[in-house]
Amino acid sequence: VSSALNLEGDQICVQLQSSIMLKASSGNTAYALDAGRLSDVSRIYFNDRLLSQRGSLNPYQPGAFRPQIVVIPAEAVHPGRNQLRIHLCSYQGYYPIQAMDPIRIGPAEQVWQKRTVQEIIAFSFLAFYLMASVQHLWLGLRRKKERYHLAFSGFLLVVSAYWFVAETMTRDLLFQGNVLWHRKTEYILLFFIVPLFLLFLSRFGSQKGEKVSYGALAVATILTLISLPSGINVVRVCGWIWQIGFLMLSPYLAFLAYKQLVRPFPYARLMTGAVLLLLASAIHDI
């Protein structure tokens, strides 16, 4: 794979290209390309034929992070060597140049099947989060003394919404070309995950950490109010603030998890282990 850098004023463009050996398409065989999520403005060429385009430079319209999967017309496929070119541009640094997923090309049925399986897995996790959220909401409404159920229900609801926005292709039916609002929604949901989980841990344990939880909720609300009317650069700064805040709160979250070990209930070790695993995964992701 080769790349070329092109600098033109406010535009930075990179071209990725590769030679691919294919058999000629027949009546029973068609090829498809799954380019994954490309950012920002993107154009996909196959043997110099434009297959797909997201966003534009003149006038500028973002096309960031939109998954692209297209069927290659039979007449565009040559027996033997074929050229694939992916042209990516960033305008004024609003969105970075990224090819975020493995790029796959092959028989259309296999390509679509693999993508469909990924979508089914994503919605399986989504359904699990939603069902657990409804269950804990029901328990929280019935058991007035067990207030931690409501906090855990809110945490799971936000996680399920974040999973839909960040991990599914179906989200494009909702956001379509509104890239900025897609990114804002993803960030805002992210802001509230840690405060709600912290509120759950504090209520589930000694309840001494509720003030810290309310403080984290206030910070998440402020970041949300700043992000809503702002451009992507300000939203990205709010995201960095959230990351730094989460890293600073991580030792406290680990302490609250450790406190469960001294409580006389059957699942104390599992609870502590689950929380520490969640923290390690989130820190690694950041």
Buried (B, 14 or more C-beta within 10 A) or exposed (E): EEEEEEEEEEBBBBBBBEEBEBEEBEEEBBBBBBBBBBBBBBBBBBBEEEBBBBBBBEEBBBBBBBBBBBEBEEEBBBEEEBBBBBBBBBBEEBBBBBBEBEBBBBBBEEBBEBBEEBBEEBBEBBEEBBEBBEBBBEBBEEEEEBBBBBBBBBBBBBBBBBBBBBBBBEBEEEBEBEBBEBBBBBBBBBBBBBBBBBBBBBBBBEEEBBEBBBBBBEBBBEBBEBBEEBEBEEBBBBBEBBBEBBEEBBEBBBEBBEBBEEEEEEEBEEBBBEBBEEBEEBEEEE
